[in-house]
Amino acid sequence: MTDGAFASALRVLPEFLGYHVLLSAAALALSIVLSVPLAVIASRSPRLRWPLLSFVSLVQTIPGLALMALFYPILLALSLAWERLTGEGFSALGFLPALLALTLYSMLPVVRNIATGFANLDPALIEAAHGVGMTGRQRLRRIELPLVAPYAMAGIRTAAVWVIGTATLATPVGQTSLGNYIFSGLQTENWVWVLFGCAVSALLALAVDQLLALIDSGIARRRRGRIRAGILLLLAGVLAAAFTVLMPASRSGYVVGAKNFTEQYILADLIGQRLEAAGHGAAVRSGLGSAVAFRALAEGDVDVYVDYSGTIWANVMHRADHPPRDVMLREMTDWLQRRHGVVLVGSLGFENAYALAMRRDRATALGVRTIADLAGPAPRLTIGGDYEFFVRPEWASVRDGYGLRFGRMREFQSTFMYRALVDGEVDVISAFSSDGRIAADRLIVLADPRHRIPPYDAILLVSPKRARDGDLMAALTPLVGAISIDEMREANFMVDRPEGARSPAAAARWLGARIAAPVGD
Amino acid sequence: MANPRPAREEPCAIRLAGVSKSYGRAGQFAILDIDLSIARGSFVAMVGHSGSGKTTLLKCINRLIEPDDGAIVIDGEPARTRPAHELRRHIGYVFQGIGLFPHLSVAENIGITPDLLGWPRAEIAGRVTELLDLVELPTDFGARMPAALSGGQRQRIGIARALAARPEILLMDEPFGALDPVTRETLGNACRRLHDRLGLTTVMVTHDIFEAVLLADRIVVLREGEIVADDTPRALLIDPPDEDVRSLMAMPLRQAKRVRALLDGWHEGGAG
């Protein structure tokens, strides 16, 4: 890929690694704190043993990403209840769901190993503990826990490796981690970043495992020095992570949100670059899910991001009608301000609408020029969509408006969706009108004569807590109406093209240079 | 069976009255209505076949097993008046499985009960040295881990641990069962010397009649949870109360005779 990929990966390493370490350490610590008493209870009470071990095993069977996703609605409900109670809610995104999911996820090896340790205790030693006059608590502290410690350490080592690996999945729920390399690398086909993320997370897991092994051997050989050295080094790592992560935040940085596709990375970088050029701190929180992004903004976890009018209209406002563009924008601005206190700064000037795209040759062969032409051949065709498309109201609107009944529907990560179309695995895909790959892959976008797809103007949204932030507004306002669809496509293609691809940051710099208005003063 | 000896003037170290313990749903009795008084300073061996209830009876004394019924009085004080763990800290106990704590050093194992009693560190250290000496082991053994010791050395440590808090009563559950015959005899004799020297009241459970006869002042024979004989070794050897006890007690005599015969035969064969 580009010569800059590795350098750009290194530049964000302290931040990504710092968050990753903090999240993993917090989850592991919480897991240990919860697991030890649970395992003791399980070993003391045969009646509770089975349900407890079954529960922690059951949690393990849920895929890590799904577990994190599940915590979002639970936490959201809790946050709303808490808000009603105290007047102040908490964020259901980011650190909290990731922490809870990872904690639950890592409890199995710890609980099970400790329970096994207890089960393997020699009954003669328990009797001896009684015989020398120990109370129940003394027996636990002086005899049982030290003898179970090696089992517990084995469980903790397994849990640590799991947690560090699984923490990469915290990125989609809005928690920065080493997963940011993997998810954004996958999105922009930046394999250097994907590999970099995997390698760093593997190295971190290995290093932590070695330190835990040091503590383990210290326990086994009764060497206090080893135990102390291991614990101190682990603590030093966590402190260093906390230091790197918390320091930049203290420079009063803005948080720029980005959903999980190329255009969003570029626009977030563009906003970030403008803020930095104006002398402010800015951090990009990328890889947010589409629904996650708006909530993060409304809750103030993210200060600014770019969304699309049709998305807000259908998914946030739950409107099914299709008023003209200017009416829609006006109503939306009012509604967002009234309901959430969110400020709609304005449109960037281009549209990124859902569209149905086909390979030119395939469309010609089938005689398809508009979506209406698809109704006939659809039962013989396969349509590919990204993970969201088929559950979105836009798809229902198109499907019902044109009476589309495709033979097969497949979901893809968007990079692979384009590959599948080019390779002929699917006949039609859900594309985005500003996508650089439309031109690059020589695709045609099918016309929408019945206007079933609402407009998707790119709009700048600012969180309620930054609504009166003059500095932010000053940096953002010049962007309104400043980016044409061709410019955006070209910027997107710079990142997505197979040969000589650039980083989103480089594309953002190119785009920034094209915007006439100078930043700041 | 009632205690055949009349109660003497000297106070009893241990007195059991009407003690019963049953196990399982069937309610089968491990021991039934046991009356037993053990005089201060005596060395009592409890013998009987497996399942006769001798170990259950021993564990009732320091409440490792709580009896269903009956009263246990230690040094004139009912055993239930204080928490079980406090009672146990004042009664030495030597385990069948030795039960040294593998994660603690020899010194830590020996010093555990004094530590639980809150003795000062220096006093515990002094006591550990004293006890290693008492069980005839070098002082530097204190730093070793139990895994690095032989079976006989481990049981010496087990005895030292039982005696650490200067108890007046020592309970031993098949203490030499897992040892080789030579070690077994050496350790048995060492134990008896300690008993005499420290003025202990010792109750030892064993299935080895030889051991019982050679070490104890008094042998209590149990069968199916009841005491069927209780007297000095000599009295039981000469005049056992029933056939069963006779055959039990006859074993050491029979073995001794066989050994004697073998030796004589060997001598004759060797001479001829």
HADDOCK unambig.tbl for C-alpha pairs under 7 A between the chains (distance, minus, plus):
assign (segid A and resid 124 and name CA) (segid B and resid 97 and name CA) 6.21 0.50 0.50
assign (segid A and resid 124 and name CA) (segid B and resid 99 and name CA) 5.63 0.50 0.50
assign (segid A and resid 125 and name CA) (segid B and resid 99 and name CA) 5.10 0.50 0.50
assign (segid A and resid 125 and name CA) (segid B and resid 101 and name CA) 6.62 0.50 0.50
assign (segid A and resid 128 and name CA) (segid B and resid 99 and name CA) 5.45 0.50 0.50
assign (segid A and resid 130 and name CA) (segid B and resid 85 and name CA) 6.92 0.50 0.50
assign (segid A and resid 131 and name CA) (segid B and resid 64 and name CA) 6.96 0.50 0.50
assign (segid A and resid 131 and name CA) (segid B and resid 88 and name CA) 6.04 0.50 0.50
assign (segid A and resid 131 and name CA) (segid B and resid 93 and name CA) 6.20 0.50 0.50
assign (segid A and resid 132 and name CA) (segid B and resid 88 and name CA) 6.22 0.50 0.50
assign (segid A and resid 132 and name CA) (segid B and resid 89 and name CA) 5.84 0.50 0.50
assign (segid A and resid 132 and name CA) (segid B and resid 113 and name CA) 5.72 0.50 0.50
assign (segid A and resid 133 and name CA) (segid B and resid 85 and name CA) 4.32 0.50 0.50
assign (segid A and resid 133 and name CA) (segid B and resid 86 and name CA) 6.16 0.50 0.50
assign (segid A and resid 133 and name CA) (segid B and resid 88 and name CA) 4.79 0.50 0.50
assign (segid A and resid 133 and name CA) (segid B and resid 89 and name CA) 4.63 0.50 0.50
assign (segid A and resid 133 and name CA) (segid B and resid 113 and name CA) 6.69 0.50 0.50
assign (segid A and resid 134 and name CA) (segid B and resid 85 and name CA) 5.72 0.50 0.50
assign (segid A and resid 135 and name CA) (segid B and resid 85 and name CA) 5.89 0.50 0.50
assign (segid A and resid 147 and name CA) (segid B and resid 103 and name CA) 6.85 0.50 0.50
